Amino acid sequence: MSKPMFIEVKDVSKSFRNNGKDELILKDINLSVNQRETIAILGQSGCGKSTLLNIIGGFEPANVGQVLLDGKEVTKPSKKSVMLFQHYGLLPWRSVLKNVELGLEDSNLSKEERKKQAYHYVELVGLGDKANHFPRQLSGGMQQRVSIARALAIEPDVLLMDEPFGALDTFNRYYLQDELIRIQQEMKTTIIIVTHDIDEAIYLADRVVVMGKEPGRIQREIVIDSYKPRDRSGDEFQYYRKQILQEFHLNSSKPPLEYHI
Ligand SMILES: Nc1ncnc2c1ncn2[C@@H]1O[C@H](COP(=O)(O)OP(=O)(O)OP(=O)(O)O)[C@@H](O)[C@H]1O
């Protein structure tokens, strides 16, 4: 028998009850993710991307189907996969280091080990000199780096990211995308990132999962067969962009620099 994929989403459907009616949000989702792969889930607002991510992370149950992580059914959140949101969720009264230590507080590490591990990840995201600063003393980009460090410090197998860079300006977003690629290559974490930024999906992902809506479903998977870091202005990038734009029927002869759908 062949080895199961690291993450398997099998025949998942999900409805929510809205205004007294069951609304089908996700229909027959099947998705397999390899260990160390980066997957981008791309789709228009409301197509169910966050719901799918929540189901994969065990935050939300599916009505039909199941999610397997490393062969075991996901029924609740676990430290194997960590969710990172767009809004950094830092505690304002705790320093950068103390915020990163947060996820380690119920681990078996001693106080000293905890501090050392947290500091390692603060350094990894380039904030070693800001370890004793408080969130209000940091820019939005830096705050998001702290929340990335906090997620990584738990050393999860899977990082689930829900539009993690959506609140940042273009330059910070580009910078953090590069950081994420560097960190992923170092830590070999499996990443699933939800985005409606086509460029972000092409830049980060090994595979882009394009979702359609009403109900949310997987429309197409596109393998981005190109070395990282990728050239955002290169021909290869344009090639993938065109394919994705076609999926959303957004093609025109002259694409603008950035696309958000
Ligand atoms: N807890 C809930 N109860 C009822 N309806 C919900 C719930 N969570 C999500 N929905 C509905 O499910 C649909 C999909 O929402 P979801 O947040 O998954 O979409 P999304 O693709 O991530 O959207 P966006 O890109 O705007 O964040 C929406 O119509 C939303 O109103």
The ligand as an SDF file (V2000), in Angstrom:
LIG
                    3D

 31 33  0  0  0  0  0  0  0  0999 V2000
  -19.5910   30.4910   11.5440 N   0  0  0  0  0  0  0  0  0  0  0  0
  -20.3130   30.7630   10.4610 C   0  0  0  0  0  0  0  0  0  0  0  0
  -21.6620   30.7740   10.5000 N   0  0  0  0  0  0  0  0  0  0  0  0
  -22.3890   31.0260    9.4100 C   0  0  0  0  0  0  0  0  0  0  0  0
  -21.8630   31.3030    8.2050 N   0  0  0  0  0  0  0  0  0  0  0  0
  -20.5340   31.3160    8.0970 C   0  0  0  0  0  0  0  0  0  0  0  0
  -19.6760   31.0520    9.2100 C   0  0  0  0  0  0  0  0  0  0  0  0
  -18.3750   31.1400    8.7940 N   0  0  0  0  0  0  0  0  0  0  0  0
  -18.4370   31.4390    7.4860 C   0  0  0  0  0  0  0  0  0  0  0  0
  -19.7080   31.5470    7.0640 N   0  0  0  0  0  0  0  0  0  0  0  0
  -20.1360   31.8430    5.6880 C   0  0  0  0  0  0  0  0  0  0  0  0
  -19.4370   30.9700    4.8290 O   0  0  0  0  0  0  0  0  0  0  0  0
  -19.0630   31.6410    3.6230 C   0  0  0  0  0  0  0  0  0  0  0  0
  -17.5740   31.4550    3.4030 C   0  0  0  0  0  0  0  0  0  0  0  0
  -16.8620   32.1880    4.3940 O   0  0  0  0  0  0  0  0  0  0  0  0
  -15.2730   32.1380    4.4790 P   0  0  0  0  0  0  0  0  0  0  0  0
  -14.8530   33.1060    5.5230 O   0  0  0  0  0  0  0  0  0  0  0  0
  -14.8240   30.7390    4.6030 O   0  0  0  0  0  0  0  0  0  0  0  0
  -14.8680   32.6700    3.0220 O   0  0  0  0  0  0  0  0  0  0  0  0
  -13.4910   33.2400    2.4840 P   0  0  0  0  0  0  0  0  0  0  0  0
  -13.3290   32.6900    1.1070 O   0  0  0  0  0  0  0  0  0  0  0  0
  -12.4050   32.9700    3.4470 O   0  0  0  0  0  0  0  0  0  0  0  0
  -13.8090   34.7910    2.4010 O   0  0  0  0  0  0  0  0  0  0  0  0
  -12.8430   36.0820    2.5820 P   0  0  0  0  0  0  0  0  0  0  0  0
  -11.8190   35.9910    1.4900 O   0  0  0  0  0  0  0  0  0  0  0  0
  -13.7770   37.2470    2.3970 O   0  0  0  0  0  0  0  0  0  0  0  0
  -12.2580   36.0000    3.9560 O   0  0  0  0  0  0  0  0  0  0  0  0
  -19.5150   33.0640    3.7690 C   0  0  0  0  0  0  0  0  0  0  0  0
  -20.7360   33.2080    3.1000 O   0  0  0  0  0  0  0  0  0  0  0  0
  -19.7240   33.2450    5.2400 C   0  0  0  0  0  0  0  0  0  0  0  0
  -20.7380   34.1620    5.5180 O   0  0  0  0  0  0  0  0  0  0  0  0
  1  2  1  0
  2  3  1  0
  2  7  2  0
  3  4  2  0
  4  5  1  0
  5  6  2  0
  6  7  1  0
  6 10  1  0
  7  8  1  0
  8  9  2  0
  9 10  1  0
 10 11  1  0
 11 12  1  0
 11 30  1  0
 12 13  1  0
 13 14  1  0
 13 28  1  0
 14 15  1  0
 15 16  1  0
 16 17  2  0
 16 18  1  0
 16 19  1  0
 19 20  1  0
 20 21  2  0
 20 22  1  0
 20 23  1  0
 23 24  1  0
 24 25  2  0
 24 26  1  0
 24 27  1  0
 28 29  1  0
 28 30  1  0
 30 31  1  0
M  END
$$$$
